[in-house]
């Protein structure tokens, strides 16, 4: 029986080739989009799922409560790991993890390449408990060595980079930060890409504690909190994190009561939240907001619904043409259930062919997926979860697309069907199809609104006045362990003599970056903490000119190696209730409390210290040579590759044992918004896709209407109606559908985009012209799609439609 039904279904599909191909094309677009989005969403949701203890691992995070709000930090202070080991009960393990980049030197005789200097990014200082918490595949050695000083563990890839092969690396000696000897105690397999704990090296925690003067960590400083100094715990099975949180409340009360300018508290963050919680950055890897995941999933659902709507419209438009076939089948004894089965069979074949085609298309597009999402090049499409999802898609779309046409066809009365008396109302009428097309256009217009606003936001961010000049600024890191030996000034003087370099500045950081260095402070001679934190940067006297910072009052400070004078920003002046920027000049301020008092020489206009997602923070800029780690240069507009080469050459002359890596500042700033730019590109792609699918839906509905009005069109032509009149008759009602969809799309689109814009402190305006553009594009698409089919119907010979009665 099923074999016969399959043959009949295939025959019917071949008979209506044009509609079948349109259905397959529309469904292929929708299913391909769903497959690509599923690949991205499932990858993001899979972060660290491979960790066998993921449901038991938590990170200890820090919250500071100030008078004006909350601040969050994923890190803890250096003394806390040892203190919490004594204070916390009811845990299976407590492991410190400190992320750093390490300068590594190895013996030339080992590498045989001539390269013996390397920068190892994402080097974790930790102990052997790391392997108890996290799954690590050991290729050689033993991770218990991490409990001893001078021991490191390399990943397979890092070992190959340093020693040629990982087998050759095992047991070899290396030099950390030019002064600390260490031995490669183990080799482990590379960490999967979908992890927020990707490291290249594990170095023993005791190495860090034994060399505090090299790595500059003070294990007695309770007030120092760095985002890279993190602490993880593993709870027993069936244990509650609330019990540990209560102990952390007591710990904060014991160690931080009346300490600093904030009320400090600590709590546990579940491991499965690390990838999605924007309050606390991961120790390595990427973070994505859950709202972005939901947005991508919602877009996929929208596109599938639109494709299914097209199928319903085109299938019901064909229903009257199949009425005689249904009538004969019922007269010959066929039941309604059999007709439904036959209809679902045809739908299943179309959906199945579309799914296979979509899989092939998605495979071809997979290498380009990294353009719109943070996924690795090694990502695979065909996985067990994909096969399950694709099966669900085939079944779901078959039911969603085939149910209504099957009910309509099976409900035909055989006598009416055989006499060709099936009326418009008996196949659901036009009202349902109109509602479905309105839904399609509402979705398309929502995506158009989101696209225009996202593009406008990102365009304005890229051209916004950030409070500094980022163009033609080039910078690179300075060897931090050699700041005091006088070579910095030598390098600066040599670079200043280059005619293609307009200015040179030494500092702890560029004005706008991902770094956040904060401190408590005293103000105006009062020896008490001000009730909010200040952000910090250190720079020389050329800092302000080099980066184009503008002054609201006063000037920069004079050159000094130590804390002597300071510059604050406008936000700092306002939060200190200073009447005007000029009134701040001459007042004194000290960082950390108890340090040297500095005289305020100027107030700079507010500038974007981080991305424009963040609000401007109160800021202090001062001189402190011991903290300089960046050299920035303002280049002449005519500077080219030769200038960059000469900069590198001068650097290597002064620092022959260091590694050089320069970056243009505007490129670093652009990286702040990589996720947002990718999401804007997703909106663009799927807005275009929704327009294409909507056009197919419109074509299906106009085809249905033309089929119902063939005789009316013929009569009107015989009575003298012109082609423009007939075209207008068939097209005018679609204008109403577009405006109804627009009325639905505007509030929904505004709400969704407003939620997205809340991620930015700097928000674009949403002008009325944007909505005018959306409705104009919608009308243009409607005119093009409907007009083509309407003109074709108006040009048809009326004799053909009037001869068959």
Secondary structure, 3 states (H helix, E strand, C coil): CHHHHHHHHHHHHHHCHHHHHHHHHHHHHHHHHHHHHHHHHHHHHCCCCCCCCCCCEEEEEEEEEECCEEEEECCCCCCHHHHHHHHCCCEEEEEEEEEEEEEEECCHHHHCCCCCEEEEEEEEEECCCHHHHCCCCEEEECHHHHHCCCEEEEEHHHHHHHHCCHHHHCCCEEEECCCEEEEEEEEECCCCCCCCCCCCEEEEHHHHHHCHHHHCCCCCCCCCCCCCEEEEEEECCCCCHHHHHHHHHHHHHHHHCCCCCCEEEEEEEEHHHCCCCCCCCCCCCCCCCHHHHHHHHHHHHHHHHHHHHHHHHHHHHHHHHHHHHHHHHHHCCCCHHHHHHHHHHHHHHHHHHHHHHHHHHHHHHHHHHHHCCCCCCCCCCCCHHHHHHHHHHHHHHHHHHHHHHHHHHHCCCHHHHHCCCCCHHHHCHHHHHHHHHHHHHHHHHHHHHHHHHHHHHHHHHHHCCCCCCCCCEEEEECCHHHHHHCHHHHHHHHHHCCCCEEEEEEECCCCCCCCCCEECEEECCECCCCCCCEEEEEECCCHHHHHCCCEEEECCCCCCCCCCEEEEEHHHHHHCCCCCHHHHCCCEEEECCCCCCEEEEEEECCCCCCCCCCCCCCEEEECCHHHCCEEEEEECCCCCHHHHHHHHHHHHHHCCCCCCCEEEHHHHHHHHHHHHHHHHHHHHHHHHHHHHHHHHHHHHHHHHHHHHCHHHHHHHHHCCCCHHHHHHHHHHHHHHHHHHHHHHHHHHHHHHHHHHHCCCCCCCCCCHHHHHHHHHHHHHHHHHHHHHHHHHHHHCCHHHHHCCC
